[in-house]
């Protein structure tokens, strides 16, 4: 088996690894988008309640309960902001892993192409030698 064929196997394995990492990156980016969307919804929800409180003119007791509820929503927002941060970190890590895998695939492919060129050069030299040998034989056979 030629070296370029063996290299192709390694390129294929590296490409599969790259594809796997790319799929994980896509999942991580989708999670970031989902978490950001959820955060926006929570903020919108909190904003609606805040504006309603100002319009309702609640009693002190209801104002306290209402404020506790708004505080819990703010805690949920803080937790969601932390979740977004973690999701972004995971997506960044996946991006670095994908870039590494892509780089490895490219370098293996370059090495494979280099081996193909070397093999072609060797084959061309072999064919040229055979052609020269055949021409010499015809020349010697014609001059006998």
C-alpha positions in Angstrom: 0.0 0.0 0.0 1.4 3.4 -1.0 2.2 5.9 1.7 -0.4 8.3 0.2 -3.1 5.7 0.6 -2.1 5.2 4.3 -2.1 8.9 4.7 -5.6 9.1 3.2 -6.8 6.8 6.0 -5.3 9.2 8.6 -6.9 12.2 6.8 -10.3 10.5 6.8 -10.0 9.8 10.6 -9.0 13.4 11.2 -11.9 14.6 9.1 -14.3 12.4 11.1 -12.9 13.8 14.3 -13.2 17.4 12.9 -16.8 16.7 11.9 -17.6 15.4 15.4 -16.1 18.4 17.0 -18.0 20.7 14.6 -21.3 19.0 15.5 -20.5 19.7 19.2 -19.7 23.3 18.4 -23.0 23.6 16.6 -24.9 22.2 19.6 -23.0 24.5 22.0 -23.8 27.6 19.8 -27.4 26.6 19.7 -27.4 26.3 23.5 -25.9 29.8 23.8 -28.7 31.2 21.5 -31.3 29.3 23.5 -30.0 30.6 26.8 -29.7 34.2 25.5 -33.3 34.0 24.3 -34.4 32.7 27.7 -32.6 35.5 29.4 -34.2 38.1 27.1 -37.6 36.6 28.0 -36.9 36.8 31.7 -35.8 40.4 31.4 -38.9 41.3 29.4 -41.1 39.5 32.0 -39.4 41.5 34.8 -39.8 44.7 32.9 -43.5 44.0 32.4 -44.1 43.4 36.1 -42.1 46.5 37.1 -44.2 48.7 34.8 -47.4 47.1 36.1 -46.5 47.7 39.7 -46.1 51.4 39.0 -49.6 51.4 37.4 -51.4 49.3 40.0 -50.9 51.4 43.1 -50.8 48.4 45.4 -51.2 48.4 49.2 -48.1 48.1 51.3 -48.7 44.4 52.0 -49.2 43.6 48.3 -46.2 45.8 47.4 -44.0 43.7 49.7 -45.3 40.5 48.2 -44.9 41.9 44.7 -41.3 43.0 45.5 -40.5 39.5 46.7 -41.8 38.2 43.5 -39.8 40.7 41.5 -36.7 39.8 43.5 -37.1 36.1 42.7 -37.4 37.1 39.0 -34.2 39.1 39.3 -32.5 36.0 40.9 -33.7 33.9 38.0 -32.2 36.6 35.6 -28.9 36.4 37.5 -28.9 32.6 37.3 -29.7 32.8 33.6 -26.9 35.3 33.0 -24.5 32.8 34.6 -25.9 30.0 32.4 -25.3 32.2 29.4 -21.7 32.8 30.5 -21.1 29.1 31.0 -22.7 28.3 27.6 -20.5 30.9 25.9 -17.4 29.5 27.6 -18.3 26.0 26.4 -18.9 27.3 22.9 -15.5 29.0 23.0 -13.8 25.8 24.1 -15.6 23.9 21.3 -14.5 26.5 18.8 -10.8 26.1 19.9 -11.1 22.3 19.7 -12.7 22.6 16.2 -9.9 24.9 15.1 -7.3 22.4 16.4 -9.1 19.5 14.6 -9.4 21.5 11.4 -5.7 22.4 11.6 -4.7 18.8 12.1 -6.9 17.7 9.1 -5.4 20.3 6.9 -1.8 19.4 7.8 -2.5 15.7 7.3 -4.0 16.6 3.9 -1.0 18.7 2.9 1.3 15.8 4.0 -0.8 13.3 1.9 -0.6 15.6 -1.1 3.2 15.9 -0.7 3.4 12.1 -0.6 1.3 11.9 -3.8 3.6 14.3 -5.6 6.7 12.3 -4.5 5.0 9.0 -5.6 4.1 10.6 -9.0 7.7 11.9 -9.4 9.1 8.4 -8.6 6.6 6.9 -11.1 7.5 9.4 -13.8 11.2 8.7 -13.3 10.5 5.0 -13.5 8.5 5.4 -16.7 11.2 7.6 -18.2 13.9 5.0 -17.4 11.7 2.3 -19.0 11.2 4.5 -22.0 14.9 5.3 -22.3 15.7 1.6 -21.9 13.2 0.6 -24.6 14.6 3.3 -26.9 18.2 2.0 -26.4 17.2 -1.6 -27.1 15.4 -0.5 -30.3 18.5 1.5 -31.2 20.9 -1.4 -30.6 18.5 -3.9 -32.2 18.3 -1.7 -35.3 22.1 -1.4 -35.5 22.9 -5.1 -35.4 
